[in-house]
Amino acid sequence: MLIRHLKFFIVLAEEKHFGRAAEACGVTQPTLSQAIRKLEEDLNLALVIRGHRFTALTPEGEKLLRWGRRILADHDSLHEDLRGAQGGLTGDLRLGVIPAAMPMVSLISERFARRHPLAGIEIRSMSFQALRRALEIFEIDGGVTYLDEASQEGLQGFPLYRERYLFACRAGHPLAAREIVDWAEAAAQPLCLLREEMKHRRILDEAAADFGVSLRPKITCNSFLGVASHLRAGPWCAIVPQAFRFVFGEVGGLALLEMPEAPRRHMVGLVLAERAPQTPMAAALQACVEEADFESRLETLPPQKAAE
């Protein structure tokens, strides 16, 4: 079985179209079709259901797709390992990050880039479900997410920090000069928060309930960029993760104020797929986070009061 044929098969399974798959592989459609047939002959199995065009994979084709992704990931990891032994890691670290943790991801990038200057870093914002799937099919090397979700999926978890929350508002808001804003006060403001189906919002609702209040935002968004935008104009306020001080901590006209610590603090951490040996990229990423103290770095960030 040729690795090249296996790559063609996986691209075909993803594109679900012979012409697009051939274009993605940089070959003609007859060349790709011939490679798929050669793969079927080598395995003595039908892998693709064909009509006038691609229809679907056979059950055996679905199995080969799962194994093929692993085989190609191991093949690439072997090359990375051999190249790394000669001159250091090259290629790209691919990291999936949930939106709530995106503001602190530069702390990971900073450490990784310092240790592996020849490697690039590709960061993708994604939900936990997308992150888990990307780990399963070897599209990313690691992820940053809430560890309570990850533990239920059998992923390896490495703690980074426990999440705390800040009240965010513009300068001139009646609460902007306060040292601390309690949850009842925050809930009474015109809030802009994430949508209810998002994990961070569910955590905020849970925390507010622990203080005997409920959150009824005036505006909901499916991204923190939308939340941040509404902090810059209009009367709206927000409750954001403490890590947002890395992004907005020195932005003029914006206050990020302490809130009482929620009884249940959720751990954010690195997650890796369960496999042995780990890929060189995943192993290097694990070493970076295990030797760092991100929580202390977050805790030393001072409160930000907005100037008029």
Secondary structure, 3 states (H helix, E strand, C coil): CCHHHHHHHHHHHHHCCHHHHHHHHCCCHHHHHHHHHHHHHHHCCCCEEECCCEEEECHHHHHHHHHHHHHHHHHHHHHHHHHHHHHCCCCEEEEEECHHHHHHHHHHHHHHHHHCCCCEEEEEECCHHHHHHHHHCCCCCEEEEEHHHHHHCCCEEEEEEECCEEEEEECCCCCCCCCECCHHHHHCCCEEEECCCCHHHHHHHHHHHHCCCCCCCCEEECCHHHHHHHHHCCCCEEEEEHHHHHHHCCCCCEEEEECCCCCCCCEEEEEECCCCCCCHHHHHHHHHHHCCCHHHHHHCCCCECCCC
